[in-house]
Amino acid sequence: MKFLCVITCMDGRIQKPVLNYLEKKFPGYYPDTVTEPGPVKILSNDAYSLLLPSVMQRVEISVNKHGAKQIFIVAHPDCAGNPVEKQTQIDQLQQAKKRLQSFYPGLDVHALWVEENNKVEEV
């Protein structure tokens, strides 16, 4: 079995669009989904370091136990866990991506943005 690790907001509005996007792009892969309110805030900012070990423990299971070779970090507008403007979240996505790449230099890390119309795009 082939796995992907997806770190995404717990917001149910974005779950299907993200899974549909990944299913089309990576058919036959199983997504290990790590959900947390506003995960890009957690992964991009040391001020939220108390939550970081919990998120990373779940990522470690996906990478080390399931052999995920790709990690996706996801953000979206109107996030209750990270109520900031789009550009701030895009900046956080990029910071989170860099941080994940530093933790897992041999893996592909992708940053995804889910628009209000459910369009998923890599940023």
Secondary structure, DSSP 8 states (H G I E B T S, - for coil): -EEEEEEE-S-HHHHHHHHHHHHHHSTTEEEEEEE-SSHHHHHH-GGGTTTHHHHHHHHHIIIIIS---EEEEEE-SS-TTS---HHHHHHHHHHHHHHHHHH-TTSEEEEEEE-TTS-EEE-
